Amino acid sequence: MPKLKTHRSTVKRLKISAGGKLMRRRASGHHFLQKKSASRKRFINTPAIITGSIAANLKRALGGVKNNKKSRGRRIVQSGANASPATKGAK
């Protein structure tokens, strides 16, 4: 079987908690906020947890992504002039 590709837009929309739960943003929090009560706006600001068969499908769409806390799959490698001082003089 070939490897499954990660669905990149799903990675950008979801966050995986430390316990492996999928969290998403709630709708209706971007405009017409004046007529919404403060408690409603606070509720909208909390993440919603995705459960059931939808969560299983989304985890499959995420593929090999374990945790996507702002990394988006990028890895920073320091080398040359930007290397830390501890590694410059080491031999």
Beta strands, then each sheet from edge to edge (+ up, - down):
strand 1: 15-16
strand 2: 22-24
strand 3: 48-50
sheet 1: 1+ 2- 3+
end
